[in-house]
């Protein structure tokens, strides 16, 4: 009588997440990263990346210098990047 081959749990490969599950995970991670921003930074990111406004268009709409918009965008993106780095295992 032969015995079935036993497989240790550590040896069972992880099943890749389906497209829908992966999309939900990505969305949740993006929302968590955006939560680290101030309301003003969220609006700026939304206008630049979700509405497709250029930095110049944002500057003109808000009557602020172009350099200020670029600096604020860069700062917001750095915060998002840091938030993502904190969630990744070391």
N, C-alpha and C positions, 0 to 999 in steps of 0.2 A: 504494500500500500504506500503510494507516494504522498508526501505532504505538500500542500500548496506552498509556493515560495512566499516568504514573508518579506515585506518591504517596510523599512523604518520610515516613520512619518517624515523625518528630516530629508529623506531621499525622494519624496514625492514632489515632482515639480509643481510650482505654482501655476495655476491656470490663468492665462492672460485675461484681463478684463475685456468684456465686449465693448463695442464702440459706444453704445449708450452709457454704460457704466463709466467708461473712461471720460466721456464728455461731462458727466455729472461731477466726477472727481475734479476735473480741470476747472469747472465752473465754481465749485466750492472753494478751491484753492485761490482762485482769482478774487472771489468775494472776500475771503479772509485777508488777502493782501490789501485790497482796497479799503477794508475796515481800519487799517492802520493809518490811513490818511485823514487829514482834516477835511471838513466840508468843502472848503475853497479848493483844496488839492483834488478832491474827487470831481468837482465841477470842471476843473482845468483838464484833467485826464479824460473825462467824458467828452469834452468839446474837441480835444485834439485827436483822440484815438477812436472814439465811437461815432462822433459826428463828422470827423474828417476835416476839421478846421485847421488852417495853418497857424503857426505862431504869430505871424503878421496879422491874420484876421482876428485872432483873439486879442492881440494888443490894440488893434483899432476899435474893436467892439467894447473893450473895457477902458479905453483911453489911458493905457499905461505903456511904458516903453517896451519895445520888442525884446530887449535884453532881459527885462524883468520877467517876461513870460517864459523865455528860454531857461532862465535860472530856476524859476518855480517848477517848470516841467521836469528839469533835470533832478531837482531835489525830490520831487514826488516819485520819480522812477527809481531813484536810489533807495527810498524807503520801501518801495515794493520789492526791489531786489533783495534787500536785507530781510524783509519779512519772509520771502521764499527761502533764503539761505538758512534761516532759523528753523524752518520746518523740516529741512533735509537732515537725515541721520548723518552723524560724523563718521 
